[in-house]
Amino acid sequence: VRLRTLVARLRDESALVDFTAVRTIVLVGLLAVALAVPVVSLARPANHSILASDDFGRSIEQGWGRPNTGGTYRAPNGLRALSVGGGTGRVLLRAGQRSPAVVMPRVKARNVSMQFRFAIDRLPKGDDWVAVYAVLRRTSKDNEYRARARVTANGSVWLSIYRLSRGTKTMIGDEVKVQGLRVRPGAYVWLRARIGGAARTRIRAMAWSGSGRQPGAWQL
């Protein structure tokens, strides 16, 4: 799977991108931005600051090394599945192994807007699926909010929000199929998600074709 251009707005929790499935993932470009206040609209507010960025302009055989800004990547489940090359950050997914994950511990924020595009090298078969998680808020390794894009064998994309509490994962609300979007091997798909608030947390998400225009409203 290939991922391209990530935008994250963070404070108080570590940024984490987690990938689950049976294929290969590639990430290209990363930007993390902190918001002064919770925001759930589509527009990017003026009061933000960049916390992390990465153009993956390096070559690394294991791990992702250091981004342009934001400290050093950490891989909680090991480095063997991770590499950087050709302006991309790659994740190799193998059946029966722990899901690769990439963490930027020094990037912290409460109000987050995260955006990236991804592509998979081939579609899953039968009942298999490929899922890409973007952790929007993480207070510890067992407590976090995640936005998930799930790709099925026919190329459909399904969006959902998960909460991990003391290691137990629970879906918040329903999983939503993105109408009119079909994944093709090697073709990019944008995923954008936003979280805001503390006592009352609000989360939004959307996905669209890498060659298309961003939707005018949140899909989830």
C-alpha positions as CSV (number, residue, x, y, z in Angstrom):
1,V,0.0,0.0,0.0
2,R,1.3,3.5,-0.8
3,L,0.4,6.5,1.2
4,R,1.1,10.1,0.1
5,T,0.9,13.4,1.9
6,L,-0.2,13.3,5.5
7,V,-1.4,16.3,7.4
8,A,-1.8,16.0,11.2
9,R,-2.7,18.6,13.8
10,L,-1.7,17.4,17.3
11,R,-1.2,18.3,21.0
12,D,-1.0,16.3,24.2
13,E,-0.9,12.9,22.5
14,S,1.7,11.2,20.3
15,A,1.0,10.9,16.6
16,L,0.6,7.4,15.3
17,V,-0.1,6.0,11.9
18,D,-1.0,2.3,12.1
19,F,-1.5,0.0,9.1
20,T,-3.3,-3.4,9.2
21,A,-3.7,-5.9,6.4
22,V,-1.8,-8.2,4.0
23,R,-0.2,-5.9,1.4
24,T,2.4,-3.2,1.0
25,I,2.0,0.5,2.2
26,V,3.9,3.5,0.9
27,L,3.7,6.9,2.5
28,V,4.8,10.1,0.7
29,G,5.0,13.5,2.4
30,L,4.0,14.3,5.9
31,L,2.9,17.5,7.7
32,A,1.7,17.9,11.3
33,V,-0.1,21.1,12.4
34,A,-1.3,22.1,15.8
35,L,-4.7,24.0,16.2
36,A,-5.2,26.5,19.0
37,V,-8.9,25.6,19.3
38,P,-11.1,22.6,18.3
39,V,-12.2,22.8,14.7
40,V,-14.7,20.5,12.8
41,S,-15.2,22.6,9.6
42,L,-13.5,21.7,6.3
43,A,-11.5,24.9,6.1
44,R,-8.0,25.1,7.6
45,P,-8.0,27.9,10.3
46,A,-5.5,30.6,10.4
47,N,-4.4,29.8,14.0
48,H,-2.3,26.6,13.4
49,S,1.3,25.8,13.7
50,I,3.4,23.1,12.0
51,L,4.7,20.4,14.3
52,A,6.1,17.9,11.9
53,S,6.8,17.4,8.2
54,D,8.5,14.8,6.1
55,D,9.2,14.6,2.3
56,F,10.9,11.2,2.7
57,G,13.9,12.4,0.7
58,R,16.2,9.7,2.0
59,S,16.9,6.0,1.6
60,I,16.6,3.6,4.6
61,E,16.4,-0.2,4.5
62,Q,14.8,-0.6,7.9
63,G,12.7,2.0,9.7
64,W,11.7,5.5,8.6
65,G,14.5,7.4,10.4
66,R,14.1,11.2,11.0
67,P,11.5,13.4,9.4
68,N,12.3,16.9,8.2
69,T,10.6,18.2,11.4
70,G,9.1,16.4,14.4
71,G,11.8,14.3,16.0
72,T,12.5,10.6,15.2
73,Y,10.0,8.0,14.1
74,R,9.5,5.1,16.5
75,A,8.1,1.7,15.4
76,P,6.4,0.0,18.3
77,N,6.1,-3.3,16.4
78,G,9.5,-3.4,14.9
79,L,11.5,-2.0,12.0
80,R,11.7,-4.9,9.5
81,A,8.5,-4.0,7.7
82,L,9.4,-0.3,7.3
83,S,11.7,1.4,4.7
84,V,12.2,4.7,2.9
85,G,13.1,5.1,-0.8
86,G,12.1,7.0,-3.9
87,G,10.5,9.7,-1.9
88,T,8.2,7.3,-0.1
89,G,7.9,5.7,3.3
90,R,7.0,2.0,2.8
91,V,5.3,-0.5,5.0
92,L,5.3,-4.2,4.1
93,L,2.4,-6.2,5.5
94,R,2.8,-9.9,6.0
95,A,0.1,-12.4,7.0
96,G,0.5,-13.7,10.6
97,Q,2.7,-10.8,11.8
98,R,1.9,-7.9,14.0
99,S,0.5,-4.8,12.2
100,P,3.3,-2.4,11.5
101,A,2.9,1.0,13.2
102,V,4.8,4.3,13.0
103,V,4.9,6.8,15.9
104,M,6.2,10.3,16.3
105,P,6.4,10.6,20.1
106,R,7.6,14.2,20.1
107,V,4.5,15.4,18.1
108,K,1.8,16.2,20.5
109,A,-1.6,17.8,20.2
110,R,-5.2,17.6,21.3
111,N,-7.0,19.1,18.3
112,V,-6.0,17.2,15.2
113,S,-6.6,17.4,11.4
114,M,-4.8,14.6,9.6
115,Q,-4.7,14.1,5.8
116,F,-2.7,11.7,3.6
117,R,-3.2,9.7,0.4
118,F,-2.5,6.0,0.1
119,A,-2.3,3.3,-2.6
120,I,-2.2,-0.5,-2.4
121,D,-0.1,-2.6,-4.7
122,R,-2.9,-5.1,-5.2
123,L,-6.5,-5.6,-3.9
124,P,-7.3,-8.2,-1.3
125,K,-9.2,-11.3,-2.3
126,G,-12.4,-12.9,-1.1
127,D,-13.3,-11.7,2.4
128,D,-9.9,-10.2,3.1
129,W,-9.5,-6.4,3.4
130,V,-6.8,-3.8,3.8
131,A,-7.2,-1.2,6.6
132,V,-5.2,2.0,7.1
133,Y,-5.5,3.6,10.6
134,A,-4.6,7.2,11.5
135,V,-4.5,7.8,15.2
136,L,-6.0,11.2,15.8
137,R,-5.5,11.3,19.6
138,R,-3.3,9.0,21.7
139,T,-2.8,9.4,25.5
140,S,-1.1,6.0,25.9
141,K,-0.5,2.9,23.9
142,D,-3.8,1.4,25.0
143,N,-5.9,4.6,24.8
144,E,-6.5,6.4,21.6
145,Y,-9.0,7.5,18.8
146,R,-8.5,6.2,15.3
147,A,-9.9,7.0,11.9
148,R,-9.9,3.9,9.6
149,A,-10.2,3.5,5.9
150,R,-10.9,-0.1,4.9
151,V,-10.5,-1.4,1.3
152,T,-12.4,-4.5,0.3
153,A,-11.8,-7.0,-2.5
154,N,-14.0,-5.1,-5.0
155,G,-12.1,-1.8,-4.3
156,S,-14.8,-0.2,-2.1
157,V,-13.7,2.1,0.7
158,W,-15.4,2.1,4.1
159,L,-14.8,4.8,6.8
160,S,-15.1,4.3,10.5
161,I,-13.9,5.7,13.8
162,Y,-12.5,3.6,16.6
163,R,-11.8,4.2,20.3
164,L,-9.2,2.1,22.0
165,S,-9.7,2.2,25.8
166,R,-7.5,0.1,28.0
167,G,-6.6,-2.1,25.1
168,T,-10.3,-2.7,24.0
169,K,-11.2,-1.5,20.6
170,T,-14.8,-0.2,20.0
171,M,-16.3,1.3,16.8
172,I,-17.9,4.6,17.4
173,G,-21.1,4.9,15.3
174,D,-21.5,3.0,12.0
175,E,-19.0,2.2,9.3
176,V,-19.8,4.3,6.2
177,K,-19.2,3.3,2.5
178,V,-17.7,6.1,0.4
179,Q,-20.1,6.3,-2.5
180,G,-18.6,6.4,-6.0
181,L,-15.0,5.6,-4.8
182,R,-13.3,2.5,-6.1
183,V,-9.7,1.7,-5.3
184,R,-7.4,0.4,-8.1
185,P,-3.9,-1.1,-7.5
186,G,-1.4,1.7,-7.5
187,A,-3.9,4.5,-7.6
188,Y,-4.0,7.0,-4.7
189,V,-6.9,7.7,-2.3
190,W,-7.0,10.6,0.0
191,L,-8.0,10.1,3.7
192,R,-8.8,13.1,5.8
193,A,-9.9,13.1,9.5
194,R,-10.3,15.7,12.2
195,I,-10.8,15.5,16.0
196,G,-11.6,18.3,18.4
197,G,-12.6,18.9,22.0
198,A,-11.8,17.3,25.3
199,A,-14.9,16.6,27.5
200,R,-17.0,16.3,24.3
201,T,-14.9,14.9,21.5
202,R,-16.0,15.4,17.9
203,I,-14.6,13.4,15.0
204,R,-15.1,13.7,11.3
205,A,-13.6,11.8,8.3
206,M,-13.7,11.7,4.5
207,A,-12.0,9.9,1.6
208,W,-11.8,10.6,-2.1
209,S,-9.9,9.7,-5.2
210,G,-6.3,10.8,-5.4
211,S,-7.0,12.3,-8.9
212,G,-10.3,13.9,-7.8
213,R,-11.5,16.9,-5.8
214,Q,-12.1,16.9,-2.1
215,P,-15.8,16.5,-1.2
216,G,-17.6,19.5,0.1
217,A,-18.8,17.8,3.3
218,W,-17.6,15.2,5.8
219,Q,-18.7,11.7,4.9
220,L,-18.5,10.5,8.5
